[in-house]
Amino acid sequence: MSAPERKFFKTSVTLPEDSLKALRAISEKTGASMAEVLRKAIATEKFLQDTVAEGGKVLIEDKDKTLKQLLVR
């Protein structure tokens, strides 16, 4: 069984220069389109917000194995 077809909508966003540069850099580094990078960023933000809303915590492990809590607002 195939996944349900997703509907896409065209929109425009206004970004400060530093955000646009970061978006382009991520796009180039990953080979993903800028639209795909934005979709992933939105999905990540939704996951973080949902996790915190449900009482969870988001932890980041540094390369030296130190855990730090990511504060999501």
N, CA, C and O atoms as a Tripos MOL2 file, in Angstrom:
@<TRIPOS>MOLECULE
protein
  292   291    73     0     0
PROTEIN
NO_CHARGES

@<TRIPOS>ATOM
      1 N           0.8510   -1.1800    0.0000 N.3       1 MET1
      2 CA          0.0000    0.0000    0.0000 C.3       1 MET1
      3 C           0.8910    1.2360    0.0000 C.2       1 MET1
      4 O           1.8190    1.3260    0.8040 O.2       1 MET1
      5 N           0.6320    2.1600   -0.8640 N.am      2 SER2
      6 CA          1.4590    3.3650   -0.9700 C.3       2 SER2
      7 C           0.9880    4.4340    0.0150 C.2       2 SER2
      8 O          -0.1520    4.4300    0.4800 O.2       2 SER2
      9 N           1.8980    5.3350    0.3090 N.am      3 ALA3
     10 CA          1.5810    6.4350    1.2270 C.3       3 ALA3
     11 C           0.5680    7.3710    0.5750 C.2       3 ALA3
     12 O           0.5610    7.5280   -0.6460 O.2       3 ALA3
     13 N          -0.2860    7.9900    1.3860 N.am      4 PRO4
     14 CA         -1.2560    8.9310    0.8080 C.3       4 PRO4
     15 C          -0.5420   10.1120    0.1500 C.2       4 PRO4
     16 O           0.5060   10.5580    0.6180 O.2       4 PRO4
     17 N          -1.1090   10.5960   -0.9090 N.am      5 GLU5
     18 CA         -0.5150   11.7210   -1.6250 C.3       5 GLU5
     19 C          -0.5930   12.9830   -0.7710 C.2       5 GLU5
     20 O          -1.6300   13.2900   -0.1820 O.2       5 GLU5
     21 N           0.5190   13.7020   -0.7160 N.am      6 ARG6
     22 CA          0.5640   14.9440    0.0560 C.3       6 ARG6
     23 C           0.2200   16.1020   -0.8490 C.2       6 ARG6
     24 O           0.6690   16.1630   -1.9940 O.2       6 ARG6
     25 N          -0.5770   17.0230   -0.3360 N.am      7 LYS7
     26 CA         -0.8750   18.2530   -1.0630 C.3       7 LYS7
     27 C           0.1710   19.2950   -0.6960 C.2       7 LYS7
     28 O           0.5310   19.4380    0.4720 O.2       7 LYS7
     29 N           0.6480   20.0060   -1.6770 N.am      8 PHE8
     30 CA          1.6180   21.0620   -1.4360 C.3       8 PHE8
     31 C           0.9940   22.3990   -1.7950 C.2       8 PHE8
     32 O           0.2020   22.4970   -2.7320 O.2       8 PHE8
     33 N           1.3600   23.4260   -1.0410 N.am      9 PHE9
     34 CA          0.8610   24.7730   -1.2650 C.3       9 PHE9
     35 C           2.0500   25.7040   -1.4120 C.2       9 PHE9
     36 O           3.0380   25.5760   -0.6880 O.2       9 PHE9
     37 N           1.9630   26.6180   -2.3210 N.am     10 LYS10
     38 CA          3.0340   27.5780   -2.5370 C.3      10 LYS10
     39 C           2.8280   28.7680   -1.6030 C.2      10 LYS10
     40 O           1.7110   29.2560   -1.4320 O.2      10 LYS10
     41 N           3.9120   29.2170   -1.0130 N.am     11 THR11
     42 CA          3.8700   30.3720   -0.1250 C.3      11 THR11
     43 C           5.1780   31.1340   -0.2650 C.2      11 THR11
     44 O           6.1150   30.6650   -0.9100 O.2      11 THR11
     45 N           5.2330   32.2890    0.3320 N.am     12 SER12
     46 CA          6.5000   33.0260    0.3420 C.3      12 SER12
     47 C           6.7960   33.4340    1.7750 C.2      12 SER12
     48 O           5.8890   33.6320    2.5840 O.2      12 SER12
     49 N           8.0710   33.5550    2.0700 N.am     13 VAL13
     50 CA          8.4960   33.9690    3.4060 C.3      13 VAL13
     51 C           9.5070   35.0960    3.2690 C.2      13 VAL13
     52 O          10.2310   35.1800    2.2770 O.2      13 VAL13
     53 N           9.5470   35.9400    4.2550 N.am     14 THR14
     54 CA         10.5320   37.0120    4.3110 C.3      14 THR14
     55 C          11.5220   36.6480    5.4040 C.2      14 THR14
     56 O          11.1480   36.4820    6.5660 O.2      14 THR14
     57 N          12.7800   36.5250    5.0270 N.am     15 LEU15
     58 CA         13.8220   36.1130    5.9630 C.3      15 LEU15
     59 C          14.9000   37.1680    6.0570 C.2      15 LEU15
     60 O          15.2000   37.8420    5.0720 O.2      15 LEU15
     61 N          15.4920   37.3200    7.2460 N.am     16 PRO16
     62 CA         16.6640   38.1900    7.3360 C.3      16 PRO16
     63 C          17.8320   37.5210    6.5970 C.2      16 PRO16
     64 O          17.8330   36.3080    6.3870 O.2      16 PRO16
     65 N          18.7980   38.3140    6.2180 N.am     17 GLU17
     66 CA         19.9080   37.8160    5.4070 C.3      17 GLU17
     67 C          20.6240   36.6290    6.0500 C.2      17 GLU17
     68 O          20.9630   35.6650    5.3640 O.2      17 GLU17
     69 N          20.8540   36.6930    7.3610 N.am     18 ASP18
     70 CA         21.5780   35.5890    8.0090 C.3      18 ASP18
     71 C          20.7930   34.2850    7.9570 C.2      18 ASP18
     72 O          21.3860   33.2150    7.8220 O.2      18 ASP18
     73 N          19.4770   34.3570    8.0620 N.am     19 SER19
     74 CA         18.6520   33.1510    7.9630 C.3      19 SER19
     75 C          18.6750   32.5910    6.5470 C.2      19 SER19
     76 O          18.7300   31.3760    6.3590 O.2      19 SER19
     77 N          18.6340   33.4670    5.5570 N.am     20 LEU20
     78 CA         18.6970   33.0270    4.1700 C.3      20 LEU20
     79 C          20.0440   32.3730    3.8670 C.2      20 LEU20
     80 O          20.1030   31.3540    3.1790 O.2      20 LEU20
     81 N          21.1150   32.9570    4.3780 N.am     21 LYS21
     82 CA         22.4420   32.3640    4.1910 C.3      21 LYS21
     83 C          22.5180   30.9840    4.8300 C.2      21 LYS21
     84 O          23.0720   30.0520    4.2450 O.2      21 LYS21
     85 N          21.9600   30.8550    6.0310 N.am     22 ALA22
     86 CA         21.9530   29.5560    6.7090 C.3      22 ALA22
     87 C          21.1250   28.5410    5.9280 C.2      22 ALA22
     88 O          21.5330   27.3900    5.7760 O.2      22 ALA22
     89 N          19.9690   28.9640    5.4340 N.am     23 LEU23
     90 CA         19.1070   28.0900    4.6390 C.3      23 LEU23
     91 C          19.8430   27.5980    3.3990 C.2      23 LEU23
     92 O          19.8140   26.4080    3.0860 O.2      23 LEU23
     93 N          20.4990   28.5080    2.6990 N.am     24 ARG24
     94 CA         21.2540   28.1320    1.4970 C.3      24 ARG24
     95 C          22.4010   27.1870    1.8390 C.2      24 ARG24
     96 O          22.6470   26.2210    1.1150 O.2      24 ARG24
     97 N          23.1010   27.4580    2.9320 N.am     25 ALA25
     98 CA         24.2310   26.6170    3.3370 C.3      25 ALA25
     99 C          23.7710   25.1960    3.6590 C.2      25 ALA25
    100 O          24.4060   24.2240    3.2500 O.2      25 ALA25
    101 N          22.6710   25.0820    4.3910 N.am     26 ILE26
    102 CA         22.1360   23.7540    4.7180 C.3      26 ILE26
    103 C          21.7010   23.0350    3.4510 C.2      26 ILE26
    104 O          21.9530   21.8410    3.2870 O.2      26 ILE26
    105 N          21.0540   23.7580    2.5650 N.am     27 SER27
    106 CA         20.6080   23.1880    1.2940 C.3      27 SER27
    107 C          21.7920   22.6510    0.4880 C.2      27 SER27
    108 O          21.7410   21.5370   -0.0320 O.2      27 SER27
    109 N          22.8430   23.4370    0.3900 N.am     28 GLU28
    110 CA         24.0250   23.0130   -0.3570 C.3      28 GLU28
    111 C          24.7170   21.8300    0.3060 C.2      28 GLU28
    112 O          25.1420   20.8940   -0.3700 O.2      28 GLU28
    113 N          24.8290   21.8730    1.6310 N.am     29 LYS29
    114 CA         25.5130   20.8070    2.3670 C.3      29 LYS29
    115 C          24.7720   19.4810    2.2530 C.2      29 LYS29
    116 O          25.3960   18.4280    2.1170 O.2      29 LYS29
    117 N          23.4510   19.5280    2.3060 N.am     30 THR30
    118 CA         22.6540   18.2940    2.3200 C.3      30 THR30
    119 C          22.2020   17.8590    0.9340 C.2      30 THR30
    120 O          21.8270   16.7030    0.7350 O.2      30 THR30
    121 N          22.2350   18.7700   -0.0160 N.am     31 GLY31
    122 CA         21.7240   18.4450   -1.3450 C.3      31 GLY31
    123 C          20.2070   18.5220   -1.4370 C.2      31 GLY31
    124 O          19.6270   18.1780   -2.4660 O.2      31 GLY31
    125 N          19.5710   18.9670   -0.3740 N.am     32 ALA32
    126 CA         18.1100   19.1200   -0.3590 C.3      32 ALA32
    127 C          17.7530   20.5150   -0.8650 C.2      32 ALA32
    128 O          18.5420   21.4530   -0.7500 O.2      32 ALA32
    129 N          16.5710   20.6320   -1.4160 N.am     33 SER33
    130 CA         16.1180   21.9560   -1.8440 C.3      33 SER33
    131 C          15.8810   22.8330   -0.6190 C.2      33 SER33
    132 O          15.7290   22.3310    0.4950 O.2      33 SER33
    133 N          15.8530   24.1330   -0.8320 N.am     34 MET34
    134 CA         15.5700   25.0340    0.2870 C.3      34 MET34
    135 C          14.1710   24.7660    0.8290 C.2      34 MET34
    136 O          13.9530   24.8610    2.0370 O.2      34 MET34
    137 N          13.2260   24.4330   -0.0350 N.am     35 ALA35
    138 CA         11.8690   24.1160    0.4140 C.3      35 ALA35
    139 C          11.8850   22.8770    1.3220 C.2      35 ALA35
    140 O          11.1970   22.8460    2.3430 O.2      35 ALA35
    141 N          12.6660   21.8650    0.9490 N.am     36 GLU36
    142 CA         12.7460   20.6510    1.7680 C.3      36 GLU36
    143 C          13.4050   20.9420    3.1080 C.2      36 GLU36
    144 O          12.9860   20.4030    4.1320 O.2      36 GLU36
    145 N          14.4350   21.7910    3.1130 N.am     37 VAL37
    146 CA         15.0820   22.1740    4.3680 C.3      37 VAL37
    147 C          14.0700   22.8630    5.2790 C.2      37 VAL37
    148 O          14.0250   22.5810    6.4760 O.2      37 VAL37
    149 N          13.2630   23.7580    4.7270 N.am     38 LEU38
    150 CA         12.2250   24.4320    5.5220 C.3      38 LEU38
    151 C          11.1840   23.4410    6.0320 C.2      38 LEU38
    152 O          10.7630   23.5310    7.1860 O.2      38 LEU38
    153 N          10.7590   22.4910    5.1860 N.am     39 ARG39
    154 CA          9.7850   21.4880    5.6330 C.3      39 ARG39
    155 C          10.3280   20.6720    6.8000 C.2      39 ARG39
    156 O           9.6130   20.3990    7.7630 O.2      39 ARG39
    157 N          11.6060   20.2830    6.7050 N.am     40 LYS40
    158 CA         12.2290   19.5140    7.7890 C.3      40 LYS40
    159 C          12.3530   20.3460    9.0610 C.2      40 LYS40
    160 O          12.1470   19.8360   10.1620 O.2      40 LYS40
    161 N          12.6880   21.6250    8.9100 N.am     41 ALA41
    162 CA         12.8040   22.5130   10.0710 C.3      41 ALA41
    163 C          11.4490   22.6640   10.7680 C.2      41 ALA41
    164 O          11.3730   22.6680   11.9970 O.2      41 ALA41
    165 N          10.3930   22.7870    9.9810 N.am     42 ILE42
    166 CA          9.0450   22.9110   10.5560 C.3      42 ILE42
    167 C           8.6600   21.6220   11.2680 C.2      42 ILE42
    168 O           8.1090   21.6580   12.3680 O.2      42 ILE42
    169 N           8.9480   20.4810   10.6450 N.am     43 ALA43
    170 CA          8.6320   19.1910   11.2720 C.3      43 ALA43
    171 C           9.4180   19.0100   12.5670 C.2      43 ALA43
    172 O           8.8870   18.4920   13.5500 O.2      43 ALA43
    173 N          10.6770   19.4340   12.5700 N.am     44 THR44
    174 CA         11.5020   19.3380   13.7830 C.3      44 THR44
    175 C          10.9540   20.2300   14.8870 C.2      44 THR44
    176 O          10.8640   19.8060   16.0390 O.2      44 THR44
    177 N          10.5930   21.4460   14.5480 N.am     45 GLU45
    178 CA         10.0230   22.3750   15.5440 C.3      45 GLU45
    179 C           8.7250   21.8180   16.1070 C.2      45 GLU45
    180 O           8.4810   21.9120   17.3100 O.2      45 GLU45
    181 N           7.8880   21.2360   15.2510 N.am     46 LYS46
    182 CA          6.6280   20.6510   15.7210 C.3      46 LYS46
    183 C           6.9030   19.5020   16.6840 C.2      46 LYS46
    184 O           6.2450   19.3910   17.7180 O.2      46 LYS46
    185 N           7.8750   18.6410   16.3520 N.am     47 PHE47
    186 CA          8.2470   17.5410   17.2380 C.3      47 PHE47
    187 C           8.7040   18.0620   18.5960 C.2      47 PHE47
    188 O           8.2830   17.5560   19.6360 O.2      47 PHE47
    189 N           9.5760   19.0870   18.5820 N.am     48 LEU48
    190 CA         10.0760   19.6610   19.8290 C.3      48 LEU48
    191 C           8.9430   20.2540   20.6570 C.2      48 LEU48
    192 O           8.8570   20.0070   21.8600 O.2      48 LEU48
    193 N           8.0790   21.0290   20.0240 N.am     49 GLN49
    194 CA          6.9500   21.6480   20.7270 C.3      49 GLN49
    195 C           6.0140   20.5790   21.3020 C.2      49 GLN49
    196 O           5.5830   20.6860   22.4500 O.2      49 GLN49
    197 N           5.7020   19.5580   20.5150 N.am     50 ASP50
    198 CA          4.8200   18.4830   20.9740 C.3      50 ASP50
    199 C           5.4270   17.7220   22.1440 C.2      50 ASP50
    200 O           4.7300   17.3910   23.1030 O.2      50 ASP50
    201 N           6.7280   17.4450   22.0650 N.am     51 THR51
    202 CA          7.4130   16.7130   23.1330 C.3      51 THR51
    203 C           7.3350   17.4760   24.4480 C.2      51 THR51
    204 O           7.0090   16.9010   25.4870 O.2      51 THR51
    205 N           7.6330   18.7690   24.4040 N.am     52 VAL52
    206 CA          7.5920   19.5940   25.6110 C.3      52 VAL52
    207 C           6.1540   19.7340   26.1220 C.2      52 VAL52
    208 O           5.9240   19.6900   27.3300 O.2      52 VAL52
    209 N           5.1940   19.9000   25.2230 N.am     53 ALA53
    210 CA          3.7900   20.0420   25.6190 C.3      53 ALA53
    211 C           3.2850   18.7890   26.3300 C.2      53 ALA53
    212 O           2.3910   18.8660   27.1720 O.2      53 ALA53
    213 N           3.8620   17.6300   25.9870 N.am     54 GLU54
    214 CA          3.4640   16.3670   26.6070 C.3      54 GLU54
    215 C           4.2710   16.0660   27.8700 C.2      54 GLU54
    216 O           4.1560   14.9800   28.4390 O.2      54 GLU54
    217 N           5.0910   17.0340   28.3070 N.am     55 GLY55
    218 CA          5.8570   16.8630   29.5410 C.3      55 GLY55
    219 C           7.2340   16.2620   29.3400 C.2      55 GLY55
    220 O           7.9190   15.9550   30.3160 O.2      55 GLY55
    221 N           7.6510   16.0880   28.1020 N.am     56 GLY56
    222 CA          8.9540   15.5060   27.8300 C.3      56 GLY56
    223 C          10.0670   16.5370   27.8610 C.2      56 GLY56
    224 O           9.8210   17.7380   27.9750 O.2      56 GLY56
    225 N          11.2900   16.0500   27.7560 N.am     57 LYS57
    226 CA         12.4730   16.8950   27.6900 C.3      57 LYS57
    227 C          13.2580   16.5100   26.4460 C.2      57 LYS57
    228 O          13.2000   15.3680   25.9900 O.2      57 LYS57
    229 N          13.9870   17.4700   25.9070 N.am     58 VAL58
    230 CA         14.8390   17.2230   24.7430 C.3      58 VAL58
    231 C          16.2830   17.3840   25.2110 C.2      58 VAL58
    232 O          16.6780   18.4400   25.7040 O.2      58 VAL58
    233 N          17.0610   16.3130   25.0470 N.am     59 LEU59
    234 CA         18.4440   16.3140   25.5050 C.3      59 LEU59
    235 C          19.3910   16.2200   24.3170 C.2      59 LEU59
    236 O          19.1110   15.5300   23.3370 O.2      59 LEU59
    237 N          20.5180   16.9240   24.4170 N.am     60 ILE60
    238 CA         21.5620   16.9120   23.4070 C.3      60 ILE60
    239 C          22.8090   16.3290   24.0550 C.2      60 ILE60
    240 O          23.1840   16.7340   25.1550 O.2      60 ILE60
    241 N          23.4480   15.3860   23.3860 N.am     61 GLU61
    242 CA         24.6920   14.8170   23.8950 C.3      61 GLU61
    243 C          25.8640   15.4090   23.1340 C.2      61 GLU61
    244 O          25.9470   15.2910   21.9110 O.2      61 GLU61
    245 N          26.7740   16.0490   23.8690 N.am     62 ASP62
    246 CA         27.9850   16.6050   23.2620 C.3      62 ASP62
    247 C          28.9400   15.4840   22.8700 C.2      62 ASP62
    248 O          28.7390   14.3240   23.2310 O.2      62 ASP62
    249 N          29.9840   15.8490   22.1230 N.am     63 LYS63
    250 CA         30.9520   14.8380   21.7030 C.3      63 LYS63
    251 C          31.6730   14.2070   22.8890 C.2      63 LYS63
    252 O          32.1780   13.0900   22.7790 O.2      63 LYS63
    253 N          31.7290   14.9130   24.0340 N.am     64 ASP64
    254 CA         32.3500   14.3450   25.2330 C.3      64 ASP64
    255 C          31.3410   13.6070   26.1130 C.2      64 ASP64
    256 O          31.6210   13.3080   27.2740 O.2      64 ASP64
    257 N          30.1660   13.3170   25.5510 N.am     65 LYS65
    258 CA         29.0940   12.5420   26.2050 C.3      65 LYS65
    259 C          28.3530   13.3000   27.2990 C.2      65 LYS65
    260 O          27.6040   12.6940   28.0650 O.2      65 LYS65
    261 N          28.5480   14.6210   27.3870 N.am     66 THR66
    262 CA         27.8150   15.4370   28.3420 C.3      66 THR66
    263 C          26.4160   15.6970   27.7980 C.2      66 THR66
    264 O          26.2570   16.0940   26.6440 O.2      66 THR66
    265 N          25.4030   15.4720   28.6310 N.am     67 LEU67
    266 CA         24.0240   15.7320   28.2350 C.3      67 LEU67
    267 C          23.6200   17.1430   28.6360 C.2      67 LEU67
    268 O          23.9050   17.5970   29.7440 O.2      67 LEU67
    269 N          22.9590   17.8200   27.7240 N.am     68 LYS68
    270 CA         22.4440   19.1480   27.9890 C.3      68 LYS68
    271 C          20.9830   19.1690   27.5670 C.2      68 LYS68
    272 O          20.6020   18.5640   26.5650 O.2      68 LYS68
    273 N          20.1790   19.8680   28.3400 N.am     69 GLN69
    274 CA         18.7630   19.9780   28.0000 C.3      69 GLN69
    275 C          18.5610   21.1420   27.0480 C.2      69 GLN69
    276 O          19.0450   22.2480   27.2870 O.2      69 GLN69
    277 N          17.8460   20.8820   25.9730 N.am     70 LEU70
    278 CA         17.4710   21.9310   25.0160 C.3      70 LEU70
    279 C          16.1930   22.5710   25.5150 C.2      70 LEU70
    280 O          15.1760   21.8960   25.6720 O.2      70 LEU70
    281 N          16.2390   23.8700   25.7660 N.am     71 LEU71
    282 CA         15.0480   24.5740   26.2340 C.3      71 LEU71
    283 C          14.2170   24.9800   25.0320 C.2      71 LEU71
    284 O          14.6940   25.7020   24.1570 O.2      71 LEU71
    285 N          12.9880   24.5230   24.9850 N.am     72 VAL72
    286 CA         12.0800   24.8090   23.8740 C.3      72 VAL72
    287 C          11.0260   25.7380   24.3840 C.2      72 VAL72
    288 O          10.3720   25.4480   25.3850 O.2      72 VAL72
    289 N          10.8440   26.8620   23.7120 N.am     73 ARG73
    290 CA          9.8580   27.8400   24.1440 C.3      73 ARG73
    291 C           8.7220   27.9240   23.1750 C.2      73 ARG73
    292 O           7.7920   28.7030   23.3800 O.2      73 ARG73
@<TRIPOS>BOND
     1     1     2 1
     2     2     3 1
     3     3     4 2
     4     3     5 am
     5     5     6 1
     6     6     7 1
     7     7     8 2
     8     7     9 am
     9     9    10 1
    10    10    11 1
    11    11    12 2
    12    11    13 am
    13    13    14 1
    14    14    15 1
    15    15    16 2
    16    15    17 am
    17    17    18 1
    18    18    19 1
    19    19    20 2
    20    19    21 am
    21    21    22 1
    22    22    23 1
    23    23    24 2
    24    23    25 am
    25    25    26 1
    26    26    27 1
    27    27    28 2
    28    27    29 am
    29    29    30 1
    30    30    31 1
    31    31    32 2
    32    31    33 am
    33    33    34 1
    34    34    35 1
    35    35    36 2
    36    35    37 am
    37    37    38 1
    38    38    39 1
    39    39    40 2
    40    39    41 am
    41    41    42 1
    42    42    43 1
    43    43    44 2
    44    43    45 am
    45    45    46 1
    46    46    47 1
    47    47    48 2
    48    47    49 am
    49    49    50 1
    50    50    51 1
    51    51    52 2
    52    51    53 am
    53    53    54 1
    54    54    55 1
    55    55    56 2
    56    55    57 am
    57    57    58 1
    58    58    59 1
    59    59    60 2
    60    59    61 am
    61    61    62 1
    62    62    63 1
    63    63    64 2
    64    63    65 am
    65    65    66 1
    66    66    67 1
    67    67    68 2
    68    67    69 am
    69    69    70 1
    70    70    71 1
    71    71    72 2
    72    71    73 am
    73    73    74 1
    74    74    75 1
    75    75    76 2
    76    75    77 am
    77    77    78 1
    78    78    79 1
    79    79    80 2
    80    79    81 am
    81    81    82 1
    82    82    83 1
    83    83    84 2
    84    83    85 am
    85    85    86 1
    86    86    87 1
    87    87    88 2
    88    87    89 am
    89    89    90 1
    90    90    91 1
    91    91    92 2
    92    91    93 am
    93    93    94 1
    94    94    95 1
    95    95    96 2
    96    95    97 am
    97    97    98 1
    98    98    99 1
    99    99   100 2
   100    99   101 am
   101   101   102 1
   102   102   103 1
   103   103   104 2
   104   103   105 am
   105   105   106 1
   106   106   107 1
   107   107   108 2
   108   107   109 am
   109   109   110 1
   110   110   111 1
   111   111   112 2
   112   111   113 am
   113   113   114 1
   114   114   115 1
   115   115   116 2
   116   115   117 am
   117   117   118 1
   118   118   119 1
   119   119   120 2
   120   119   121 am
   121   121   122 1
   122   122   123 1
   123   123   124 2
   124   123   125 am
   125   125   126 1
   126   126   127 1
   127   127   128 2
   128   127   129 am
   129   129   130 1
   130   130   131 1
   131   131   132 2
   132   131   133 am
   133   133   134 1
   134   134   135 1
   135   135   136 2
   136   135   137 am
   137   137   138 1
   138   138   139 1
   139   139   140 2
   140   139   141 am
   141   141   142 1
   142   142   143 1
   143   143   144 2
   144   143   145 am
   145   145   146 1
   146   146   147 1
   147   147   148 2
   148   147   149 am
   149   149   150 1
   150   150   151 1
   151   151   152 2
   152   151   153 am
   153   153   154 1
   154   154   155 1
   155   155   156 2
   156   155   157 am
   157   157   158 1
   158   158   159 1
   159   159   160 2
   160   159   161 am
   161   161   162 1
   162   162   163 1
   163   163   164 2
   164   163   165 am
   165   165   166 1
   166   166   167 1
   167   167   168 2
   168   167   169 am
   169   169   170 1
   170   170   171 1
   171   171   172 2
   172   171   173 am
   173   173   174 1
   174   174   175 1
   175   175   176 2
   176   175   177 am
   177   177   178 1
   178   178   179 1
   179   179   180 2
   180   179   181 am
   181   181   182 1
   182   182   183 1
   183   183   184 2
   184   183   185 am
   185   185   186 1
   186   186   187 1
   187   187   188 2
   188   187   189 am
   189   189   190 1
   190   190   191 1
   191   191   192 2
   192   191   193 am
   193   193   194 1
   194   194   195 1
   195   195   196 2
   196   195   197 am
   197   197   198 1
   198   198   199 1
   199   199   200 2
   200   199   201 am
   201   201   202 1
   202   202   203 1
   203   203   204 2
   204   203   205 am
   205   205   206 1
   206   206   207 1
   207   207   208 2
   208   207   209 am
   209   209   210 1
   210   210   211 1
   211   211   212 2
   212   211   213 am
   213   213   214 1
   214   214   215 1
   215   215   216 2
   216   215   217 am
   217   217   218 1
   218   218   219 1
   219   219   220 2
   220   219   221 am
   221   221   222 1
   222   222   223 1
   223   223   224 2
   224   223   225 am
   225   225   226 1
   226   226   227 1
   227   227   228 2
   228   227   229 am
   229   229   230 1
   230   230   231 1
   231   231   232 2
   232   231   233 am
   233   233   234 1
   234   234   235 1
   235   235   236 2
   236   235   237 am
   237   237   238 1
   238   238   239 1
   239   239   240 2
   240   239   241 am
   241   241   242 1
   242   242   243 1
   243   243   244 2
   244   243   245 am
   245   245   246 1
   246   246   247 1
   247   247   248 2
   248   247   249 am
   249   249   250 1
   250   250   251 1
   251   251   252 2
   252   251   253 am
   253   253   254 1
   254   254   255 1
   255   255   256 2
   256   255   257 am
   257   257   258 1
   258   258   259 1
   259   259   260 2
   260   259   261 am
   261   261   262 1
   262   262   263 1
   263   263   264 2
   264   263   265 am
   265   265   266 1
   266   266   267 1
   267   267   268 2
   268   267   269 am
   269   269   270 1
   270   270   271 1
   271   271   272 2
   272   271   273 am
   273   273   274 1
   274   274   275 1
   275   275   276 2
   276   275   277 am
   277   277   278 1
   278   278   279 1
   279   279   280 2
   280   279   281 am
   281   281   282 1
   282   282   283 1
   283   283   284 2
   284   283   285 am
   285   285   286 1
   286   286   287 1
   287   287   288 2
   288   287   289 am
   289   289   290 1
   290   290   291 1
   291   291   292 2
@<TRIPOS>SUBSTRUCTURE
     1 MET1         2 RESIDUE 1 A MET
     2 SER2         6 RESIDUE 1 A SER
     3 ALA3        10 RESIDUE 1 A ALA
     4 PRO4        14 RESIDUE 1 A PRO
     5 GLU5        18 RESIDUE 1 A GLU
     6 ARG6        22 RESIDUE 1 A ARG
     7 LYS7        26 RESIDUE 1 A LYS
     8 PHE8        30 RESIDUE 1 A PHE
     9 PHE9        34 RESIDUE 1 A PHE
    10 LYS10       38 RESIDUE 1 A LYS
    11 THR11       42 RESIDUE 1 A THR
    12 SER12       46 RESIDUE 1 A SER
    13 VAL13       50 RESIDUE 1 A VAL
    14 THR14       54 RESIDUE 1 A THR
    15 LEU15       58 RESIDUE 1 A LEU
    16 PRO16       62 RESIDUE 1 A PRO
    17 GLU17       66 RESIDUE 1 A GLU
    18 ASP18       70 RESIDUE 1 A ASP
    19 SER19       74 RESIDUE 1 A SER
    20 LEU20       78 RESIDUE 1 A LEU
    21 LYS21       82 RESIDUE 1 A LYS
    22 ALA22       86 RESIDUE 1 A ALA
    23 LEU23       90 RESIDUE 1 A LEU
    24 ARG24       94 RESIDUE 1 A ARG
    25 ALA25       98 RESIDUE 1 A ALA
    26 ILE26      102 RESIDUE 1 A ILE
    27 SER27      106 RESIDUE 1 A SER
    28 GLU28      110 RESIDUE 1 A GLU
    29 LYS29      114 RESIDUE 1 A LYS
    30 THR30      118 RESIDUE 1 A THR
    31 GLY31      122 RESIDUE 1 A GLY
    32 ALA32      126 RESIDUE 1 A ALA
    33 SER33      130 RESIDUE 1 A SER
    34 MET34      134 RESIDUE 1 A MET
    35 ALA35      138 RESIDUE 1 A ALA
    36 GLU36      142 RESIDUE 1 A GLU
    37 VAL37      146 RESIDUE 1 A VAL
    38 LEU38      150 RESIDUE 1 A LEU
    39 ARG39      154 RESIDUE 1 A ARG
    40 LYS40      158 RESIDUE 1 A LYS
    41 ALA41      162 RESIDUE 1 A ALA
    42 ILE42      166 RESIDUE 1 A ILE
    43 ALA43      170 RESIDUE 1 A ALA
    44 THR44      174 RESIDUE 1 A THR
    45 GLU45      178 RESIDUE 1 A GLU
    46 LYS46      182 RESIDUE 1 A LYS
    47 PHE47      186 RESIDUE 1 A PHE
    48 LEU48      190 RESIDUE 1 A LEU
    49 GLN49      194 RESIDUE 1 A GLN
    50 ASP50      198 RESIDUE 1 A ASP
    51 THR51      202 RESIDUE 1 A THR
    52 VAL52      206 RESIDUE 1 A VAL
    53 ALA53      210 RESIDUE 1 A ALA
    54 GLU54      214 RESIDUE 1 A GLU
    55 GLY55      218 RESIDUE 1 A GLY
    56 GLY56      222 RESIDUE 1 A GLY
    57 LYS57      226 RESIDUE 1 A LYS
    58 VAL58      230 RESIDUE 1 A VAL
    59 LEU59      234 RESIDUE 1 A LEU
    60 ILE60      238 RESIDUE 1 A ILE
    61 GLU61      242 RESIDUE 1 A GLU
    62 ASP62      246 RESIDUE 1 A ASP
    63 LYS63      250 RESIDUE 1 A LYS
    64 ASP64      254 RESIDUE 1 A ASP
    65 LYS65      258 RESIDUE 1 A LYS
    66 THR66      262 RESIDUE 1 A THR
    67 LEU67      266 RESIDUE 1 A LEU
    68 LYS68      270 RESIDUE 1 A LYS
    69 GLN69      274 RESIDUE 1 A GLN
    70 LEU70      278 RESIDUE 1 A LEU
    71 LEU71      282 RESIDUE 1 A LEU
    72 VAL72      286 RESIDUE 1 A VAL
    73 ARG73      290 RESIDUE 1 A ARG
